[in-house]
Amino acid sequence: MSLPFVTLAEGEVLRLRHGQSVPFGRATFVSAPGPEEEQAVAVFDEQRRLTAVALLEAETRLLRPEKVL
């Protein structure tokens, strides 16, 4: 099983690396998450490097960093 994943712009990756949430609407999903209330999502930067695993909160539509690489 693989995680859904998103690609974020440099500024958004920096926010995640500093523990801040990023609005989901600004992220570009390459694969769609399931309908769960909270979904783990792999986060890539624009150079296609894995930078974090975040939780997508369905209610708030925020990507919240869980593990930052």
C-alpha atoms as a printed R data frame, in Angstrom:
   type eleno elety resid chain resno       x      y      z
1  ATOM     1    CA   MET     A     1   0.000  0.000  0.000
2  ATOM     2    CA   SER     A     2   1.388  3.424 -0.916
3  ATOM     3    CA   LEU     A     3   0.540  6.814  0.509
4  ATOM     4    CA   PRO     A     4  -1.229  9.497 -1.468
5  ATOM     5    CA   PHE     A     5   1.224 12.286 -2.169
6  ATOM     6    CA   VAL     A     6   1.407 16.007 -2.835
7  ATOM     7    CA   THR     A     7   3.935 18.374 -4.330
8  ATOM     8    CA   LEU     A     8   4.442 21.648 -2.477
9  ATOM     9    CA   ALA     A     9   6.164 24.891 -3.427
10 ATOM    10    CA   GLU     A    10   9.382 25.812 -1.632
11 ATOM    11    CA   GLY     A    11   7.699 28.217  0.813
12 ATOM    12    CA   GLU     A    12   5.135 25.628  1.826
13 ATOM    13    CA   VAL     A    13   7.827 22.987  2.345
14 ATOM    14    CA   LEU     A    14   9.677 25.436  4.609
15 ATOM    15    CA   ARG     A    15   6.502 25.982  6.643
16 ATOM    16    CA   LEU     A    16   6.105 22.225  7.126
17 ATOM    17    CA   ARG     A    17   9.763 21.884  8.109
18 ATOM    18    CA   HIS     A    18   9.150 24.477 10.822
19 ATOM    19    CA   GLY     A    19   6.155 22.587 12.190
20 ATOM    20    CA   GLN     A    20   3.471 24.763 10.620
21 ATOM    21    CA   SER     A    21   0.370 23.473  8.843
22 ATOM    22    CA   VAL     A    22  -0.257 24.226  5.163
23 ATOM    23    CA   PRO     A    23  -3.725 24.774  3.656
24 ATOM    24    CA   PHE     A    24  -4.699 21.816  1.471
25 ATOM    25    CA   GLY     A    25  -6.159 24.048 -1.239
26 ATOM    26    CA   ARG     A    26  -2.686 25.340 -2.113
27 ATOM    27    CA   ALA     A    27  -1.206 21.852 -2.469
28 ATOM    28    CA   THR     A    28  -1.221 19.930 -5.728
29 ATOM    29    CA   PHE     A    29  -2.343 16.333 -5.256
30 ATOM    30    CA   VAL     A    30  -0.840 13.817 -7.599
31 ATOM    31    CA   SER     A    31  -2.785 10.944 -6.055
32 ATOM    32    CA   ALA     A    32  -6.036 11.428 -4.179
33 ATOM    33    CA   PRO     A    33  -6.467 10.603 -0.490
34 ATOM    34    CA   GLY     A    34  -9.241  8.414  0.815
35 ATOM    35    CA   PRO     A    35 -12.346  9.675  2.587
36 ATOM    36    CA   GLU     A    36 -10.925  9.175  6.112
37 ATOM    37    CA   GLU     A    37 -11.118 11.986  8.648
38 ATOM    38    CA   GLU     A    38  -7.332 12.099  8.809
39 ATOM    39    CA   GLN     A    39  -5.086 10.757  6.060
40 ATOM    40    CA   ALA     A    40  -1.302 10.319  5.990
41 ATOM    41    CA   VAL     A    41   0.202 11.974  2.909
42 ATOM    42    CA   ALA     A    42   3.747 11.905  1.500
43 ATOM    43    CA   VAL     A    43   5.009 15.430  0.770
44 ATOM    44    CA   PHE     A    44   7.452 16.122 -2.049
45 ATOM    45    CA   ASP     A    45   9.159 19.356 -3.024
46 ATOM    46    CA   GLU     A    46   9.247 20.685 -6.581
47 ATOM    47    CA   GLN     A    47  12.486 18.770 -7.228
48 ATOM    48    CA   ARG     A    48  10.589 15.535 -6.418
49 ATOM    49    CA   ARG     A    49  12.402 14.926 -3.113
50 ATOM    50    CA   LEU     A    50  10.462 13.414 -0.248
51 ATOM    51    CA   THR     A    51  10.474 16.087  2.468
52 ATOM    52    CA   ALA     A    52   7.835 15.008  4.977
53 ATOM    53    CA   VAL     A    53   4.892 12.858  5.884
54 ATOM    54    CA   ALA     A    54   1.924 15.004  6.846
55 ATOM    55    CA   LEU     A    55  -1.600 14.357  8.034
56 ATOM    56    CA   LEU     A    56  -4.412 15.792  5.953
57 ATOM    57    CA   GLU     A    57  -7.174 16.813  8.348
58 ATOM    58    CA   ALA     A    58 -10.503 16.429  6.531
59 ATOM    59    CA   GLU     A    59 -12.414 18.984  8.626
60 ATOM    60    CA   THR     A    60  -9.858 21.808  8.532
61 ATOM    61    CA   ARG     A    61  -8.345 20.890  5.126
62 ATOM    62    CA   LEU     A    62  -4.847 21.402  6.543
63 ATOM    63    CA   LEU     A    63  -1.684 19.390  5.975
64 ATOM    64    CA   ARG     A    64  -0.088 19.014  9.419
65 ATOM    65    CA   PRO     A    65   3.533 17.765  9.533
66 ATOM    66    CA   GLU     A    66   4.062 14.413 11.272
67 ATOM    67    CA   LYS     A    67   7.587 13.391 10.197
68 ATOM    68    CA   VAL     A    68   9.957 15.866  8.576
69 ATOM    69    CA   LEU     A    69  13.020 14.613  6.698
